[in-house]
Amino acid sequence: MRFLKTLLAVSLIAATPACAKPAPGAVKDVDPALWVVKDADTTIYLFGTIHALKPGLGWFDDAVRKAFDASDSLVLEIPMPSPDEAQKVMLPLALDPTGPTLTEKIPADKRAAYRAGLAKLGVRPDAFDRFEPWFAGATVGQLELQKSGFGRDDGVEKQLDAAAKAAGKPVTGLETLGQQLGYFHDLPQDAQVSFLLSGIEEIDTFPAEIDKMVDLWGKGDADGLGKMMNEDLTKQPVLRQVLLYDRNARWADWIARRMDQPGTVFIAVGAGHLAGAGSVQSLLAKKHITVRRIRY
């Protein structure tokens, strides 16, 4: 569930206070993949992001910076919410004040592992009992990211959002925060529990796996990243359909419509949406829209 943890990072981490940042160190140059769709009067750049990153990665330069500077507007998955805004939207979807406790929703033979996993993260065994499983799974993912050194202020969206506002560029979203969290909230209960338990099972292996994902992203290895994402979601067909394929289809439709309007747009979405089977690019190709990789 590495992909899903990074997917939720942009919305969930926004609902928490920023942590103290380490002193600046050496910057490592990385070159994530960038694509472009063009016609006579419209240019749309497609940039795959990692929603939460460690400090010290120099990705916002070269072709990425040039494309961003040339764009009239920035489009993200969701507009970056303030912590107060995120909490207001999230809590009604996350709380389950009257039903069975979360522990009771977990299969009896999995409860000991669930409690042990929470203990590794310094979380009380009953901490999520009045919350939906999706929220517990997302919070476990957030804690794993933070424990591995990933911070909210170093994520791609956070930096792009700040740069756009500084330059006076409009910032809009393909979705709202409520929609994005609603995808998780509306999942069948067993899919939510599976999402949570998969995160618990990955606590020990997560740091190495997320570092590998970021390394592939930084090298612009879309094929390698796509393979990793697909392997991650193979055992979760419901999640894959709802959170990846369905959203990719809606975004491809949005891009196709936007090509009818003049202007230049910089779109930044999670890198998993621009890699592997069912990617946004493959769906655009079916609409006879050519997407070209920008090599730099």
DABEL-V359945 format. One record per backbone hydrogen bond with DSSP energy under -1.0 kcal/mol. NH is the residue of the N-H (numbers start at 1). CO is the residue of the C=O. If there is no record, write none. Layout:
[[NH	CO] [NH	CO]]
//
This chain:
[[5	1] [6	2] [7	3] [8	4] [12	8] [13	9] [15	12] [16	13] [28	56] [30	58] [31	218] [35	46] [36	292] [37	44] [39	42] [43	263] [44	37] [45	265] [46	35] [47	267] [48	33] [49	269] [58	28] [59	57] [61	59] [64	61] [65	61] [66	62] [67	63] [68	64] [69	65] [70	66] [71	68] [72	264] [74	170] [75	266] [76	172] [86	82] [87	83] [88	84] [89	85] [90	86] [91	87] [94	90] [95	91] [96	130] [102	129] [105	101] [106	102] [110	107] [114	110] [115	111] [116	112] [117	113] [118	114] [119	115] [120	116] [122	119] [123	118] [127	124] [129	126] [131	128] [132	94] [136	132] [137	133] [138	134] [139	135] [140	136] [141	137] [142	138] [143	139] [144	140] [145	141] [146	142] [147	143] [148	144] [149	146] [150	145] [151	53] [156	50] [159	155] [160	156] [161	157] [162	158] [163	159] [164	160] [165	161] [166	162] [167	163] [169	164] [172	74] [174	76] [175	77] [180	176] [181	177] [182	178] [183	179] [185	181] [186	182] [187	184] [192	188] [193	189] [194	190] [195	191] [196	192] [197	193] [198	194] [199	195] [200	196] [201	197] [202	198] [203	200] [206	202] [209	205] [210	206] [211	207] [212	208] [213	209] [214	210] [215	211] [216	212] [217	213] [218	214] [219	215] [220	217] [221	216] [222	220] [225	221] [226	222] [227	223] [228	224] [229	225] [230	226] [231	227] [232	228] [233	229] [236	233] [240	236] [241	237] [242	238] [243	239] [244	240] [245	240] [246	241] [248	244] [249	245] [250	246] [251	247] [252	248] [253	249] [254	250] [255	251] [256	252] [257	253] [258	254] [259	255] [260	257] [261	258] [263	41] [265	43] [266	73] [267	45] [268	75] [269	47] [271	49] [273	270] [274	271] [279	276] [280	273] [283	279] [284	280] [285	281] [286	282] [288	285] [289	284] [292	36] [294	34]]
//
